[in-house]
Amino acid sequence: MRTKKILVSLIFVTGYLIMSLEILGGRLLAPFFGNSVYVWGSLIGVILIALAGGYYLGGWLSELCRDKENKKEPDLFLDRLFLLAVIFLLLDLFFYASILKWLSSWDIIWGALCSALILFCVPMAALAAVSPLVIKILAEQEKIGYSAGLVYAWGTMGSILGTFLTTFWLIPYLGSRLTLYICFFIALLALVGLFLLVNRRQIITGVVILLISLATLLPPALPQDVILETESVYNQIKLINKEGKILLTLNSQRDSLAQSGHADPNTGSSWSYLDSLFGVGPLIEPVDNLLVLGMAAGSTILQHQTFSPQIKIDAVEIDPRIIKIAKDEFGLKENENLRIWQADARPFLAKSQKQYDMIEIDLFQGSPYIPFYVATQEFFEATAEHLSPNGIIMMNVYAPGRREILEPILNTLASVYPSVYKIPLRNNFIILATNSKTSTEEIREKLKKQEEKVSAGLGVTANYTCGLGAALNYSWNNIELYQSTKKAPIFTDDWAPVEAITYKMLKSLKI
């Protein structure tokens, strides 16, 4: 039991498990609470508390009476600590989805805090308690400084492996549930190894736990309306058939936060108003080249191809799995008029030299949160550099309730673009910004002319013509020029509390 290699192996395993579980925690919480800094901050904070408590517990256990008659040697606690971690990881495998679903109705911060506390606090504390015990045991054979250094070094190496393996292979290729099972199984192997050294009669306990855990490997049944559920490097992805309309949701349990949607051609359902409003853009100003930042599954691209098939489109999407879904499930096909780029929006702009007549922006972190770096003055300056003199941008902003996020984004846009307009649509706003000075009257006049053309026939099916005509009419009636104000902040790369403002906005709605 006192073999240095065995003890070092235990430390390596605990380092791996702690880091792997921390990264995995963010993925488990994301579908229920989003990917905001509040979720990660809550998760990391709880884990640090658990680690601190575990280190203290391990130090306390290592100094317990070592009377051999009472059998309280520090090394005897190691198997109990791993048994505690294994039991709680097994419970996580069975109940994490139910726990997260129950807590998802809570406030984002408190829900994420309590979720992390219930799922990870005990196993993390148990694993952390191993290090002080191992240092105590090694210090009886080696110098204390050397023993501590050895434990920290091997624990860190285990954490490095847990970080890279979980991030770049386990979650992307196996998914969250199997990654959690692998963490459980590694902890169980360590426990069985300790039983072999300490008390072979306890092996039956490990076998029973393993047999029970096999039930968690059965894939959960998908709800009737769910077509596909999978994971990628960036997102947890779900395709839902909702009354004949296919919806793509990312990291969200709410259909209302779908990132893309298109009509099932077998039902004759119409396109959503949100998508149709983007289709209005090329009718306001002539568009030969269009850049779509945030393609998702490409529902707006499909509309552009229907309404304005002559446009050449560059579509940018960060997630390769979503690109594949767009092609396989939504029927999006690359051709001479459509090129799809797998990239992050802002780095793409930094590398591209191309000019566009229109830039469409629909960027979210698979939840109500806009990535802060695509809502700043510097980002909008980058878009302006890629626009033709009469070019326009159209941006989707999710702003329900008190809409606290809307005016700062409008004000930031107005610091870059001469004219900025907003079109309300339930909980969303379509923002239109022009690269040259325009007026509401000019925009409305162009919309009116295009509506008359559409009414006369646009060369597409009646269903699509009706949808575009309705979108033109809606835009004409609801478009409003935004006047910049000193009261609203301007977001910059240095200061952009997008998540704090969004959180405040959503909290008032209990979303």
C-alpha positions in Angstrom: 0.0 0.0 0.0 2.9 2.3 0.7 4.5 1.8 -2.8 5.3 5.2 -4.2 4.1 4.3 -7.7 0.6 3.4 -6.4 0.3 6.6 -4.5 1.5 8.7 -7.4 -1.0 6.9 -9.7 -3.8 7.8 -7.3 -2.8 11.4 -7.3 -2.7 11.4 -11.2 -6.2 9.9 -11.3 -7.6 12.5 -8.8 -6.0 15.3 -10.9 -7.6 13.9 -14.0 -11.0 13.5 -12.5 -11.1 16.9 -10.9 -10.3 18.7 -14.2 -12.4 16.5 -16.4 -15.5 16.9 -14.1 -15.0 20.7 -14.0 -15.0 21.0 -17.8 -17.8 18.5 -18.1 -19.9 20.5 -15.6 -20.1 23.4 -18.0 -21.5 21.2 -20.7 -24.1 19.5 -18.4 -25.4 22.9 -17.2 -25.4 24.6 -20.6 -28.7 23.2 -21.9 -30.5 24.4 -18.8 -28.7 27.6 -17.9 -26.8 28.7 -21.0 -23.1 29.3 -21.4 -22.8 32.7 -19.8 -20.0 33.8 -17.5 -22.5 33.6 -14.7 -22.8 29.8 -15.2 -19.1 29.2 -15.5 -18.4 31.5 -12.5 -21.0 29.7 -10.4 -19.6 26.3 -11.4 -15.9 27.2 -10.8 -16.7 28.9 -7.5 -18.6 25.9 -6.1 -15.8 23.5 -7.2 -13.1 25.7 -5.6 -15.2 25.7 -2.3 -15.4 21.9 -2.6 -11.6 21.6 -3.2 -10.8 23.8 -0.3 -13.0 21.8 2.0 -11.6 18.6 0.6 -8.0 19.7 1.2 -8.9 20.7 4.8 -10.6 17.3 5.3 -7.6 15.4 4.0 -5.3 17.3 6.3 -7.5 16.6 9.2 -7.8 12.9 8.4 -4.0 12.6 8.0 -3.5 13.8 11.6 -6.0 11.4 13.2 -4.7 9.0 15.8 -2.5 6.5 14.1 -2.9 3.8 16.7 -2.7 0.6 14.8 -4.9 -1.1 17.3 -7.7 1.3 16.3 -6.8 0.9 12.6 -6.8 4.6 11.8 -3.7 4.9 9.6 -4.1 7.6 6.9 -3.9 5.2 4.1 -7.0 3.4 5.2 -9.1 6.5 4.4 -8.1 6.5 0.7 -10.5 3.7 -0.2 -13.4 5.4 1.7 -12.8 8.7 -0.1 -12.8 7.0 -3.5 -15.9 5.0 -2.5 -17.7 8.3 -1.6 -16.7 9.8 -5.0 -17.8 6.7 -6.9 -21.2 6.6 -5.2 -22.0 10.3 -5.9 -20.8 10.0 -9.5 -23.1 7.0 -9.9 -26.0 9.1 -8.5 -25.1 11.9 -10.9 -25.3 9.4 -13.8 -28.8 8.4 -12.8 -30.2 11.8 -11.8 -28.3 14.7 -13.3 -30.8 15.4 -16.0 -33.7 15.4 -13.6 -31.9 17.6 -11.1 -31.0 20.1 -13.8 -34.5 20.1 -15.3 -35.9 20.8 -11.8 -33.5 23.6 -11.1 -33.8 25.2 -14.6 -36.9 27.2 -13.5 -34.7 28.9 -10.9 -32.8 32.1 -11.4 -29.8 31.5 -13.6 -27.1 32.2 -11.0 -28.9 30.4 -8.1 -29.9 27.5 -10.3 -26.3 27.1 -11.6 -24.9 27.4 -8.1 -27.3 24.8 -6.6 -26.8 22.5 -9.6 -23.0 22.5 -9.2 -23.3 22.1 -5.5 -25.6 19.0 -5.7 -23.7 17.3 -8.6 -20.1 18.1 -7.9 -19.4 19.3 -4.4 -19.2 15.9 -2.6 -17.1 14.0 -5.2 -14.8 17.0 -5.7 -14.2 17.3 -1.9 -13.6 13.5 -1.6 -11.1 13.6 -4.4 -9.3 16.7 -3.1 -8.9 15.0 0.3 -6.7 12.4 -1.2 -3.7 14.7 -1.8 -3.0 15.6 1.9 -3.3 11.9 2.9 -0.8 10.9 0.2 1.6 13.6 1.2 1.4 12.4 4.8 2.2 8.8 3.7 5.0 9.7 1.4 6.5 12.0 3.9 7.3 9.0 6.1 9.5 7.7 3.3 10.8 10.9 1.7 11.4 14.5 2.7 8.2 16.5 3.2 9.2 19.1 0.5 9.9 16.4 -2.0 6.7 14.5 -1.2 4.6 17.7 -1.6 6.3 18.6 -4.9 5.7 15.0 -6.2 2.0 15.2 -5.4 1.5 18.6 -6.9 3.4 17.6 -10.1 1.6 14.4 -10.7 -1.7 15.9 -9.8 -1.1 18.7 -12.3 -0.1 16.2 -15.0 -3.4 14.4 -14.4 -5.3 17.7 -14.7 -3.5 18.4 -17.9 -4.6 15.1 -19.4 -8.1 15.6 -18.1 -8.3 19.0 -19.6 -7.1 18.1 -23.1 -8.7 14.7 -23.4 -12.1 15.9 -22.1 -12.1 19.1 -24.2 -10.8 17.8 -27.5 -11.9 14.2 -27.7 -14.3 12.9 -25.0 -17.1 15.5 -25.1 -16.9 16.2 -28.9 -16.9 12.5 -29.9 -18.6 10.7 -27.1 -20.9 13.3 -25.6 -21.5 14.4 -22.0 -23.2 11.3 -20.6 -20.4 8.9 -21.8 -17.8 11.3 -20.6 -19.4 11.4 -17.1 -19.5 7.6 -17.2 -15.8 7.4 -18.1 -15.0 9.6 -15.0 -17.1 7.3 -12.9 -15.4 4.2 -14.3 -11.9 5.5 -13.8 -12.8 6.4 -10.1 -14.3 2.8 -9.8 -11.1 1.2 -11.1 -9.0 3.2 -8.6 -11.4 2.1 -5.8 -11.1 -1.6 -6.9 -7.3 -1.3 -6.9 -7.5 0.1 -3.3 -9.8 -2.7 -2.3 -7.2 -5.2 -3.7 -4.6 -3.7 -1.5 -6.6 -2.9 1.6 -9.5 -5.3 1.9 -10.1 -7.9 -0.9 -13.4 -8.8 0.6 -14.8 -5.4 -0.6 -14.2 -6.3 -4.2 -17.8 -7.5 -4.4 -18.9 -3.9 -3.6 -17.1 -2.7 -6.7 -18.7 -5.4 -8.8 -22.2 -4.5 -7.6 -21.6 -0.8 -8.3 -20.4 -1.6 -11.8 -23.4 -3.7 -12.6 -25.7 -1.0 -11.3 -23.9 1.6 -13.5 -24.5 -0.4 -16.7 -28.2 0.7 -16.6 -27.0 4.3 -17.2 -25.5 3.3 -20.5 -28.9 2.8 -22.1 -29.6 5.8 -24.4 -32.5 7.9 -23.0 -35.6 7.8 -25.1 -36.2 10.9 -27.2 -39.4 12.8 -26.8 -41.9 12.2 -29.7 -41.3 15.6 -31.3 -37.4 15.4 -31.1 -35.9 14.3 -34.5 -32.2 14.5 -33.4 -30.2 15.1 -30.3 -26.5 15.3 -30.4 -23.4 17.2 -29.2 -20.6 19.0 -30.9 -17.4 20.8 -29.8 -19.5 24.0 -29.3 -23.1 23.0 -28.7 -25.6 20.5 -27.5 -27.9 20.3 -30.5 -31.5 19.4 -30.8 -33.8 19.2 -33.8 -37.5 19.5 -33.0 -40.6 19.0 -35.3 -43.1 21.5 -34.0 -46.3 21.4 -35.9 -44.6 20.8 -39.2 -41.8 23.3 -38.6 -38.3 22.0 -38.0 -36.6 23.9 -35.2 -32.9 23.8 -34.3 -32.2 24.6 -30.6 -28.7 24.9 -29.2 -27.9 24.6 -25.5 -31.5 25.4 -24.6 -34.5 23.6 -23.3 -36.8 26.2 -24.7 -38.2 25.9 -28.3 -38.8 29.7 -28.2 -35.0 30.2 -28.4 -34.6 28.2 -31.6 -31.5 29.2 -33.6 -33.0 28.2 -36.9 -36.3 27.0 -38.3 -37.8 26.1 -41.6 -41.1 24.9 -43.0 -41.6 21.3 -43.7 -42.4 21.3 -47.5 -44.9 18.5 -46.9 -47.1 20.7 -44.7 -47.0 23.9 -46.7 -46.1 25.9 -43.5 -44.9 29.4 -44.0 -41.5 30.8 -43.1 -41.3 32.6 -39.8 -41.6 36.4 -39.7 -38.1 36.7 -38.2 -36.6 34.9 -41.2 -38.8 36.8 -43.7 -37.6 40.2 -42.3 -34.0 39.3 -43.1 -35.3 38.6 -46.6 -36.4 42.3 -46.9 -32.9 43.6 -46.7 -31.9 42.8 -50.3 -35.0 44.6 -51.5 -34.1 47.9 -49.7 -30.8 48.1 -51.4 -29.5 46.1 -54.4 -27.4 43.2 -53.1 -25.0 41.2 -55.2 -22.8 39.9 -52.3 -24.2 38.9 -48.9 -22.3 37.9 -45.8 -24.2 35.9 -43.1 -22.6 35.9 -39.7 -24.2 33.1 -37.6 -25.6 30.8 -40.3 -27.0 28.2 -37.8 -28.9 25.7 -40.0 -29.4 28.3 -42.7 -33.1 29.1 -42.7 -32.5 32.7 -43.7 -30.1 31.6 -46.4 -32.8 29.3 -47.8 -35.1 32.3 -47.9 -32.6 34.5 -49.6 -32.1 31.8 -52.2 -35.9 31.8 -52.8 -36.5 35.5 -52.7 -33.3 36.7 -54.3 -31.6 33.7 -56.0 -29.1 35.9 -57.9 -27.2 36.9 -54.6 -23.8 35.4 -53.9 -23.7 34.4 -50.3 -20.8 33.8 -47.9 -22.1 32.1 -44.7 -20.1 31.8 -41.5 -20.8 29.3 -38.9 -18.5 28.3 -36.0 -19.8 24.7 -35.5 -19.0 22.1 -38.1 -21.7 19.8 -36.7 -24.3 22.4 -37.4 -23.0 22.9 -40.9 -23.5 19.2 -41.5 -27.0 19.4 -40.1 -27.8 22.3 -42.3 -26.8 20.3 -45.3 -28.4 16.9 -44.3 -31.6 18.1 -42.5 -32.3 21.5 -43.9 -31.3 20.9 -47.5 -28.7 23.6 -47.7 -26.3 23.0 -50.6 -23.1 24.8 -51.5 -22.9 26.0 -55.1 -21.5 28.9 -57.1 -23.8 31.3 -55.2 -23.3 29.9 -51.7 -20.0 29.3 -49.9 -20.0 28.1 -46.2 -17.1 29.0 -43.9 -16.5 27.2 -40.7 -15.2 30.1 -38.6 -15.9 32.4 -35.7 -17.5 35.6 -37.0 -15.0 38.2 -35.8 -11.8 36.4 -36.8 -13.4 35.8 -40.2 -13.9 39.5 -40.6 -10.3 40.2 -39.6 -8.9 37.8 -42.2 -11.3 38.7 -45.1 -10.7 41.5 -47.6 -14.0 41.1 -49.4 -16.7 43.8 -49.7 -20.4 43.0 -49.3 -23.6 44.9 -50.0 -25.3 43.4 -47.0 -24.1 41.8 -43.7 -26.6 39.7 -41.7 -25.8 39.2 -38.0 -27.6 36.6 -35.9 -25.0 35.6 -33.3 -25.9 33.9 -30.0 -24.1 31.5 -27.7 -26.9 28.9 -28.2 -28.9 30.8 -25.6 -30.3 34.3 -25.1 -26.7 35.7 -24.6 -24.9 37.5 -27.4 -21.1 37.0 -27.3 -19.8 40.3 -26.0 -17.2 40.7 -28.7 -19.8 40.8 -31.5 -21.7 43.7 -29.9 -18.9 46.2 -29.5 -17.9 49.3 -31.4 -14.8 47.6 -32.7 -16.9 44.7 -34.1 -19.3 47.1 -35.9 -16.4 49.1 -37.3 -15.0 45.8 -38.7 -18.4 45.2 -40.4 -18.5 48.7 -41.8 -15.0 48.2 -43.4 -16.5 45.2 -45.3 -19.6 47.1 -46.6 -20.0 48.8 -49.9 -20.7 52.6 -49.7 -24.5 52.0 -49.9 -24.4 48.7 -48.0 -26.6 47.7 -45.0 -26.4 45.4 -42.0 -29.3 43.6 -40.5 -29.0 42.2 -37.0 -31.2 40.1 -34.8 -31.4 41.1 -31.1 -33.3 39.1 -28.5 -34.8 41.7 -26.1 -37.8 40.6 -24.2 -39.5 42.3 -21.2 -37.8 45.5 -20.3 -35.4 45.2 -23.2 -32.4 46.4 -21.3 -29.9 45.1 -23.9 -31.6 46.8 -26.9 -30.7 50.4 -26.5 -27.0 49.9 -25.7 -26.6 47.8 -28.9 -28.5 50.5 -30.9 -26.4 53.2 -29.4 -23.2 51.3 -30.2 -24.3 50.8 -33.8 -25.2 54.5 -34.0 -21.6 55.4 -33.0 -20.4 53.6 -36.2 -23.3 53.9 -38.8 -24.9 57.1 -40.0 -28.5 55.7 -39.7 -29.8 53.0 -37.5 -33.4 51.6 -37.5 -35.3 49.1 -35.4 -38.2 46.8 -36.3 -39.9 45.1 -33.3 -41.1 41.6 -33.6 -42.5 40.2 -30.3 -39.4 39.4 -28.2 -36.9 40.1 -31.0 -35.8 43.2 -32.8 -34.4 43.4 -36.3 -31.9 46.2 -36.5 -31.1 47.8 -39.8 -28.1 50.1 -40.2 -27.0 51.8 -43.4 -23.5 52.7 -44.4 -24.7 56.1 -45.8 -27.1 58.7 -44.4 -30.7 57.8 -44.9 -34.1 58.7 -43.6 -37.2 56.8 -42.5 -39.1 58.2 -45.5 -36.5 56.9 -47.9 -36.6 53.4 -46.4 -40.4 53.3 -46.4 -40.6 54.5 -50.0 -38.3 51.6 -51.1 -40.3 49.1 -49.0 -43.5 50.3 -50.6 -42.2 50.0 -54.1 -40.9 46.5 -53.4 -44.2 45.5 -51.8 -46.0 46.5 -55.0 -43.6 44.4 -57.1 -44.0 41.4 -54.9 -47.8 41.8 -55.0 -47.6 41.7 -58.8 -45.6 38.5 -58.7 -41.9 37.8 -57.9 -41.5 34.6 -59.8 -41.7 32.4 -56.7 -44.5 30.3 -55.2 -47.5 32.0 -53.8 -46.6 30.9 -50.3 -43.2 32.6 -50.4 -44.6 35.6 -52.2 -47.2 36.1 -49.6 -44.7 35.8 -46.8 -42.3 38.3 -48.3 -45.1 40.7 -49.1 -46.3 40.5 -45.5 -42.8 41.1 -44.2 -42.4 44.2 -46.4 -45.7 45.5 -45.2 -44.8 44.8 -41.6 -41.5 46.5 -42.0 -43.1 49.6 -43.6 -45.5 49.9 -40.7 -43.1 49.3 -37.9 -39.7 50.5 -38.9 -38.4 53.3 -36.6 -35.3 55.5 -36.8 -33.1 55.3 -33.7 -31.7 58.6 -32.3 -28.4 58.1 -30.4 -28.3 59.2 -26.8 -25.7 59.9 -24.1 -27.9 58.0 -21.6 -27.3 54.6 -23.2 -23.7 53.1 -23.0 -21.5 52.3 -25.9 -20.0 48.8 -25.8 -16.3 48.5 -26.5 -13.8 45.6 -26.4 -12.6 47.1 -23.2 -16.0 47.4 -21.5 -19.1 45.5 -22.7 -21.2 44.1 -19.8 -23.5 42.3 -22.2 -24.0 39.3 -20.0 -24.7 41.4 -16.9 -27.4 43.4 -18.8 -28.9 40.3 -20.4 -29.0 38.6 -17.1 -30.8 41.5 -15.5 -33.3 41.5 -18.5 -34.0 37.8 -18.2 -34.2 37.8 -14.5 -37.2 40.1 -14.6 -38.9 37.5 -16.9 -37.7 34.5 -14.8 -36.1 33.0 -17.9 
